[in-house]
Amino acid sequence: MKECSHLAAAPAGEPEPLSGTCLECEAAGTQYVQLRLCLACGYVGCCDSSPLKHASAHFTESGHPVVRSFEPGENWRWCYVDNVLV
């Protein structure tokens, strides 16, 4: 089973979300499917099922590897580097 070493390197605790929605989708007038929270900096972006995939774009630009679902009742995490749920 594949594991992730990046979660252990994430800052302690969880960062304050920088917004409550995907601001880029709002600015572009597009609809997102679900949201993801970057555990390194608090950026909130749309998931890969959304048309513009802003959370993945944030990873590509920033190198911040781990996000968690920003949907109510969900707490799973995803590592972009290892392509694994953590």
Buried (B, 14 or more C-beta within 10 A) or exposed (E): EEEBEBBEEBEEEEBEBEBEBBBBBEEEEBEBBBBBBBBBEBBBBBBBEBEBBBBBEBBEEEEBBBBBBBBEEEEEBBBBEBEBEB
